[in-house]
Amino acid sequence: MKKSIYLLAAAAIFAACNENKGYIVTGTVEGAADGDTVYMAAVEGRRLVNMDSTVIQNGTFTFKG
């Protein structure tokens, strides 16, 4: 019985960890025109490396992944 409870608990934890909901980043930009591009970048060494990009619409942008 004790092993069954541990197995059930481990399965529940594993299922919770595998639930990949992704991410959503939303923002606003003042002074930017519709159609301008916003970049999400990471720093690698001394360089910025673009990871994703999106287009501004009505002063807002959204990254989804």
N, C-alpha and C positions, 0 to 999 in steps of 0.2 A: 504494500500500500504506500509506503514511504517513497519507494522508487517511482511509483506512478505520479505522485505529487511533484517530485523533482523534475520528472520528464515533462509534465504538463507546464510547470513554471518555466522551464528552459524553452519549450516550444513557444510559449506566449512571449517571452522576451525576444526570441529570435524573430518572430512574426512582427513584433513592434519595431525592431531595428531595420527590418527589410522594407518597411513601408516608406518609400521614397516619394515625398510630396513635392520635391523641387523647391524653387524659390521664385519670388516675384519682387522686383525692386521698381518702385514708382517714384517719379519726381517731377518737379516743375522747373522751368527755366524762364527767366525774365529776359526779354530783349532778343530772344532767338526766333528765327522765322520758321514757319511750318516747312517741313522738308529737310531741315538741318539734321545732321547726324550726331548722335551722342555715343561715346565709346566707353565701355567698361574695360579697364586695363589693370594688369598686375605688374608689380615691380619684380624684375628678374635681374639681379646684379645691379647695374646702373642704368638699365633700360626699362622703358614701359612697353609691355607687350599687350596688344589689343586682344581681349578675350571674347568680346561680343560687341555688337553695335545695334542701335535702333534709331528710328526716325522720330523727330518731334512732331506732334500733332496737337494743335490748339494749346501750345505752351507746356504740354506734358509729354513724358516718355515712360515706357515700361519695358523692363527686361524680364524675361521669363526663361526658366530653365529647369 
